[in-house]
Amino acid sequence: MYYRPADGHGLPHNPFNAIVTPRPIGWISTRAADGSENLAPYSFFNAVAYVPPQVMFASTSAKEDRGDTKDSVANIRETGVFCVNIVEYAARDVMNRTSGMWPKETDEFADAGIARAECAEIACSRVADAPANLECKLTQIVELEGVSNFAVFGEVVGIHMRDDCMVDGVFDVTRFNPLTRLGYRDYSVIREVFSLKRPGE
């Protein structure tokens, strides 16, 4: 099968996000200027640079109570900071709860019963028992083609790693089984890891 996205695919569901998989999930926590908090998962997320460490996530729709975007981007516009919380398999249900299109005044930490802790470098809460948290300062928001498509870039200024995920000085993903996003309503979990050496190493 071949199709041009501009012409449509003719299938029951859009296959695009099922093709680019698996994708890590950035569970983004933000705090608005008025102190209200938000927590939401984004599967258009990744690390994009080492020095300084930088990450990005993309928000691709809007809510009626937020104008041209959703709560996360709106809050980041106000405060210039956000935290990426890494999602483990054990948190799949509470993570999914926070994906709802709740009113902007909803505190997803409280709604889903998620323990929070204060970040060290930025004024924002983080998921207290996540395997890792990346505290970020906004570097830029890029408006992408289409409607309500925004890519948010941030410099990582503080990193928390859960002690039980550290083994002999290595952050070991097999200790918490990262949750990944596939297409449609499908997810996957990483349980098997292998290593490859680059040529010349």
C-alpha positions as CSV (number, residue, x, y, z in Angstrom):
1,M,0.0,0.0,0.0
2,Y,1.1,3.5,-0.8
3,Y,-0.7,6.8,0.1
4,R,0.0,10.5,0.2
5,P,-0.9,11.9,3.6
6,A,-2.4,15.0,1.9
7,D,-4.9,12.7,0.1
8,G,-5.8,10.5,3.1
9,H,-5.2,6.8,3.8
10,G,-8.7,5.4,3.5
11,L,-8.1,3.2,6.6
12,P,-10.2,3.0,9.7
13,H,-7.4,4.5,11.8
14,N,-4.4,6.7,10.9
15,P,-1.3,4.3,10.5
16,F,1.3,7.1,10.9
17,N,1.8,6.8,14.6
18,A,1.9,3.0,14.4
19,I,4.8,3.1,11.9
20,V,7.1,5.3,14.0
21,T,7.3,3.0,17.0
22,P,8.1,2.4,19.8
23,R,8.3,5.9,21.1
24,P,9.3,6.9,24.7
25,I,6.7,8.7,26.7
26,G,7.5,12.0,28.3
27,W,5.2,12.5,31.3
28,I,5.4,16.2,31.5
29,S,4.7,18.1,34.8
30,T,4.2,21.8,34.8
31,R,3.1,24.5,37.2
32,A,1.1,27.6,36.0
33,A,1.9,31.1,37.1
34,D,-1.1,30.9,39.5
35,G,0.4,27.8,41.2
36,S,-2.0,25.2,39.7
37,E,-0.3,22.0,38.4
38,N,-0.7,19.7,35.5
39,L,0.7,16.3,34.6
40,A,0.2,14.8,31.1
41,P,1.9,12.1,28.9
42,Y,3.3,12.9,25.4
43,S,4.6,10.2,23.1
44,F,6.2,12.7,20.7
45,F,9.1,12.9,23.0
46,N,12.8,12.3,23.0
47,A,16.3,13.4,24.0
48,V,17.9,15.6,21.3
49,A,21.4,16.6,22.5
50,Y,24.1,15.6,25.0
51,V,26.0,18.9,25.8
52,P,24.1,20.5,27.3
53,P,21.6,17.8,27.7
54,Q,18.3,18.7,25.9
55,V,14.9,17.1,25.4
56,M,11.8,17.9,23.3
57,F,8.2,17.0,23.3
58,A,5.4,17.9,20.9
59,S,1.9,18.9,21.7
60,T,-0.5,18.3,18.7
61,S,-4.0,19.4,19.7
62,A,-5.8,22.1,21.7
63,K,-8.4,22.4,24.5
64,E,-11.3,24.9,24.5
65,D,-10.1,26.4,27.8
66,R,-6.5,26.9,26.5
67,G,-7.0,28.6,23.2
68,D,-4.4,27.3,20.6
69,T,-2.8,24.5,22.8
70,K,-3.1,22.3,25.9
71,D,-2.3,22.8,29.6
72,S,1.4,21.8,29.4
73,V,2.4,24.2,26.7
74,A,0.2,27.0,28.2
75,N,1.9,26.6,31.5
76,I,5.4,26.4,30.0
77,R,4.7,29.7,28.1
78,E,4.0,31.3,31.5
79,T,6.8,29.9,33.6
80,G,9.6,28.7,31.2
81,V,10.1,25.4,33.0
82,F,8.9,21.8,33.0
83,C,9.8,18.4,34.3
84,V,9.9,15.2,32.3
85,N,9.0,12.1,34.4
86,I,10.0,8.7,33.0
87,V,7.2,6.2,32.8
88,E,7.6,2.7,34.1
89,Y,5.3,-0.2,33.3
90,A,4.0,-0.2,36.9
91,A,2.6,3.3,36.4
92,R,0.7,2.6,33.2
93,D,-2.8,3.0,34.6
94,V,-2.2,6.3,36.5
95,M,-0.2,7.6,33.5
96,N,-3.2,6.8,31.3
97,R,-5.5,8.5,33.8
98,T,-3.6,11.8,33.3
99,S,-4.0,11.6,29.5
100,G,-7.6,12.8,29.8
101,M,-8.7,16.2,28.4
102,W,-9.5,17.5,31.9
103,P,-10.4,21.1,32.7
104,K,-7.3,23.3,33.2
105,E,-8.0,23.6,37.0
106,T,-7.7,19.8,37.4
107,D,-4.6,18.7,39.3
108,E,-3.7,15.4,37.8
109,F,-1.4,14.4,40.6
110,A,-4.4,14.6,43.0
111,D,-6.9,13.2,40.5
112,A,-4.8,10.0,39.8
113,G,-3.4,9.7,43.4
114,I,0.2,10.3,42.3
115,A,2.8,11.2,44.9
116,R,4.6,14.4,44.1
117,A,7.9,16.0,45.2
118,E,9.3,19.4,44.6
119,C,12.0,19.8,41.9
120,A,15.4,21.0,43.0
121,E,16.3,23.5,40.3
122,I,12.9,24.7,39.0
123,A,9.5,25.7,40.5
124,C,7.6,22.6,39.5
125,S,6.4,19.3,41.0
126,R,7.8,16.0,39.8
127,V,6.5,12.4,40.1
128,A,8.1,11.4,43.4
129,D,8.5,7.7,42.6
130,A,9.3,7.8,38.9
131,P,12.5,6.0,37.8
132,A,13.9,9.3,36.7
133,N,13.0,13.0,36.4
134,L,14.5,15.6,34.1
135,E,14.1,19.1,35.3
136,C,14.1,21.4,32.3
137,K,14.3,25.1,31.5
138,L,12.6,26.1,28.3
139,T,14.9,27.0,25.4
140,Q,12.3,27.4,22.6
141,I,8.8,26.6,21.5
142,V,8.6,26.0,17.7
143,E,5.2,26.3,16.0
144,L,5.0,23.5,13.5
145,E,2.9,23.2,10.3
146,G,-0.7,22.4,10.9
147,V,-3.1,23.5,13.7
148,S,-2.0,23.5,17.3
149,N,1.3,21.7,16.6
150,F,4.0,22.9,19.0
151,A,7.5,21.4,19.6
152,V,8.9,22.4,23.1
153,F,12.6,22.2,23.7
154,G,14.3,22.4,27.1
155,E,17.7,22.2,28.6
156,V,18.0,19.6,31.4
157,V,19.3,21.4,34.5
158,G,18.7,18.7,37.1
159,I,18.3,14.9,37.0
160,H,16.9,12.6,39.6
161,M,17.4,8.8,39.4
162,R,15.7,6.4,41.7
163,D,18.3,4.5,43.8
164,D,16.9,1.0,42.9
165,C,17.5,1.7,39.2
166,M,21.2,2.2,39.7
167,V,23.4,-0.9,39.3
168,D,27.2,-0.7,39.5
169,G,27.1,2.9,38.4
170,V,24.7,2.3,35.5
171,F,21.1,3.5,35.2
172,D,19.6,0.1,34.5
173,V,16.3,0.2,32.6
174,T,15.6,-3.5,33.2
175,R,15.0,-2.5,36.9
176,F,11.8,-0.6,36.0
177,N,10.7,-1.7,32.5
178,P,10.1,1.5,30.5
179,L,6.7,1.9,29.0
180,T,6.6,2.8,25.3
181,R,3.9,4.0,23.0
182,L,3.0,2.2,19.8
183,G,0.1,3.1,17.5
184,Y,-3.6,3.3,18.0
185,R,-4.3,2.3,21.7
186,D,-1.3,0.1,21.9
187,Y,1.7,0.3,24.2
188,S,4.7,-1.9,24.8
189,V,7.2,-2.5,27.6
190,I,11.0,-3.0,27.5
191,R,12.0,-6.2,29.2
192,E,14.9,-7.5,27.0
193,V,18.1,-5.5,26.5
194,F,21.2,-6.3,24.4
195,S,24.3,-4.4,23.6
196,L,26.1,-3.7,20.3
197,K,29.5,-2.2,19.8
198,R,30.0,0.4,17.1
199,P,32.7,-0.3,14.5
200,G,36.1,0.6,15.9
201,E,35.1,0.4,19.5
